[in-house]
Amino acid sequence: MLLSLTFSALMMRIVTCAFVLSSVLLSGCSSTNNSQASLSDPKDPLESINRPIWTLSWDYADKYVLKPTSQAYVNNVNSEVRTGLYNIALNLNEPSAVVNSLLQGEFSDAAKSTGRFLLNSTIGLFGIFDPASDFEWTRKHEEFGEVLGKYGVGDGAYLVVPGLGPSSIREEVGDYVDKYYWPLAIIDFWPNLLRIGVIGLEQRAALAEQEQLITDSFDSYEFVKNAYFQNMRYKVYDGNPPIEVNENADDELEAYMDEFDEDEID
């Protein structure tokens, strides 16, 4: 069941990416008037495609397949076994975190990720246990998409990938590069599918705590999209994003205050 779900998600991701790319190319051939009419958010030029996919994913696929599967996994699998499997899956990401940290000039984080991988892969029995945390070497997963963001590459178009949720062109490119890092590049198909499945189930279980926020939001699509971009920005700047100044809003406020002062004088 788990493998079939994960395989389907992967295939849907490939199909969606191909469809999105073809849509982007075709949209370049459409008229300017039609393009301007269909765009409400410059970060989301594919909203007309993303929204139906989001509705299908959240209201149906997640509600009737992903969420029940995750709940069954959490309720029926021993917590220690779950922790061990999740640790193994995440431990395999440590080498990519090392390289991506080095590419960003974050040498201290690269050293910690190296230490985590070596210690957890040996003393921790291939990552089942996490003795590196005892040395306060906390896990910090760095993706190649964050490397691109660090050097000024924008998010690109927002995407909703069936079964996998919010993404962007930059993140998809980053994920494509990350899978070629050792040891992920040499893991056979089925073990890698199991790794992805374990991570997906645990992440869906963790989402349960924030699920009500999505349900109660006025527009769940916009809520998730805005949260996604805020999270990406937070990750690119390592938790310290610069404050954005809306110059247009400042100008409008200043003009309003000037008008208010003039009315008071009159």
Helices and strands as residue ranges (DSSP letters): H 2-27, H 32-38, H 47-55, I 56-66, H 67-76, H 79-91, H 94-103, H 107-122, G 131-135, H 144-150, E 158-161, E 165-168, H 169-178, G 184-186, H 189-207, H 211-216, H 220-236, H 247-265
